[in-house]
Amino acid sequence: MQRQQINATQLLERINSGEALNMIDVRGAIEYHTYNIGGVNIPLDKLTESIDDWDYNKTDELIVICKVGLRSATAQTLLLQNGYQNVKNLAGGLMAIQKLK
């Protein structure tokens, strides 16, 4: 099972270029509404119960995001175990993004 990552610089470049990205923010709703960079908010504890209802293809690139990269690493594992093949974890999470801004 290959674990791919994307760093904050790479992600910001792709966002700023206007690229349409499939980002999943796995933090809780309050955290998400306090600060986010877009994407869909699916809290980690709700991820597995909603995974079968998604419109994503198993081969779509999915970028998982959280505050520091730990919850999103767990989400990445869950997604890979459920057959998603191109899941990237934001290394350092949103803290890394905020350091660049």
N, C-alpha and C positions, 0 to 999 in steps of 0.2 A: 504494500500500500504506500504509494508515493505521497509525501507531504509537501505540497507546494506552498510557497509564501510569496507575498508581494510586499514591498516596503512602502513606507509613507510617501517617499518622493515619487516612486513609480505610480502609485495610485493617484496622487494629486495631479500629476502630469496628464494622466488619462482622463480624470474628471474635468480638468481645465481645458482639455482639447475638445470637450463636448461628446466624448465617446459614451454610448449607452452601455451602462454596466449593470450586471445583476448583483447588487450588494444586499446582503442580509445582515442586519444589525441584531445581534442576539442578546443585547442588554435588556433590562426591564423597561417598561413603558415610560416611567418617570425619567430615568436616565436618558432615554432616547429623546424625549421631548425637551429636556434641558439643553442638550447639545447633540447634533448629528450632522453627518455629511451627505445625507440622502439615503437611499436604499429602503428596503422594507424592514419594518421592525417585527421580528418574530423572536420573542424571548426564548432563551435556551430551554427552559422548562416546558415550553409549548411546541418546540421544534419537532419532536418525534411524533406528536399526536396530529400535526397538520401536514406532515411531509408527503402523505399520499394525495393531498388535495392540490398540490402545486402545479403551476403551468409550465415549470421549467423542464426542459429535456435533460436526460441524464448526462448528456455530453456538453451542455451549456457551461460556460465559465461562471462559477459562483464565487463571489468574494465575501467571506465572512468577517464580521467586524465586532469588536467589543472594546472595552476601555483599555486594557493592556495586552490583549492577545491570548489570555488563558481560556476564557469561556468560548471564544471563537475557535480555538484549537480543539476543544471538546466537540463543538458543532461540526467542525471539519471531519473529525473522526466519525461522528454519527452519519453525516452525509455520505462519506466514502463507504461506510458499512451498508448504506441503503442504495448503493449502486451509482451514486453520482461520481463522475470520473474526473472532473476538472474543477476542483474546489481549492481556492487559495485563501490562506489565512493572512490577515493584515498584521505583519510583524510589528510588535510594539503597540498595536491597537491605536485608538484615537489619541492617546497621550503622545504618540510619535507624530501624528498629524498636527496636533496643537503646537508642538515644539517647532514645527516648520513655519507656522503662520505668524 
